[in-house]
Amino acid sequence: MTIQQILDFYIYPVRERVDPIQLYYSLSSEGKFENQRKLILDILIDGCWVSTSVIQRYALQYNARIKELRDSGFDIISEFGVVDGKKVTGFRLMLQ
């Protein structure tokens, strides 16, 4: 997360926003997949698009971990596209 993103998050009011840092630490009491969720969140926290092939390195059942993060309040969107003629999928954490 860049300094500008942090300032934008805390200075500009957003209705019903989720504090990613608070939610990040609230996941510590949620069972055996805690580390996988934290690793995925660490990858997504800067708000950039991340391909599923990168996320698969940290959690084989990454869709389940993404769902758990979404259920916890994180706004994670799925994105589909074409790169070099190949269909690719990925995820992005919406910071605001």
Secondary structure, DSSP 8 states (H G I E B T S, - for coil): --HHHHHHHHHS--TT---HHHHHHHGGGS-TTHHHHHHHHHHHTT---EEHHHHTTT-TTHHHHHHHHHHTT--EEEEEEEETTEEEEEEEE---
